[in-house]
């Protein structure tokens, strides 16, 4: 059985570790990225069921990525973002 997948974008290691631990205990497959550019790279390679995005990042803003994901979803007909 394939686990549902989450992309976690969080630059604070302590917060990320807690979130990853809790989600994995609930059966999610979690991919953690520290930086916006790293998350964009992962999104180019993999599809995720859920995105959890931090707002304040060293190299940008999670809200910008959210907008990009929404635009891509509406363009493809998949507007679940």
N, C-alpha and C positions, 0 to 999 in steps of 0.2 A: 504494500500500500504506500502510495506517495504522500509524503507529509505536505501540508500547505506551507508555502514559503513567504517569508517576510524579509524585506530589505529594511534594515535599521541604519539610519544615518544619524550618528551621535558622536560628537568630538570629545565628550567627557568619558574617560575610560571607566570610572566607577559607576556612573549612571548606566552606561552601555552594558557592563557586566551584569548588573542587577536585572536589567530588562531582558537580556539574552537568557539568563538563567531561568527567569520566570516563564518566558515564552517556550523555551525548549522543554521545560517540565510539563507544559500543556500540549506538547506534541507538534510544535511548529519547527520548521527548519529555518534558522535565522542566519542571514548574511549581514555582518556588521561592517559598515564603512565609516571611517573617521572624517573623511573630507568629501566635499561635493564632487570634485573631479573623479574621485574613486567610485562614488555612487553612480555617476554617469557612465563610467566604464563598465560597471557591473550590469547596469540596465541595458547596455548595448549587447551584452552576452547572454543574459538570462531574463526570463519573465518571472515576475513576483506576483503573488496573490494580494499582498498588502505592503504598503510603504509607510514607515514611521519616520518622519523627517524632523530633525532639529531645525530651529529657526536661525539661531546665531552660530555660524560656523566660521572658521578661520579664512576659508576661501570662497565664501558666499552665503546664500540664504536658502534654507530648505523650502521656503515659499516660492522662490523662483523655480526650483525643480518641480514643485507641485504644479505650477502653471504650465510648465513644459509637458508634464505627464498628462494634464487635462487636455491640452491642445492636441497632443498625439492621439489620445483616446477618442476625442470627438472627431478627429480626422479619419480614424479607422472604423468608426461606428461603435466602438467599445467605450461607453461613457460611464464606467463604474468608478472613476477616480473621484 
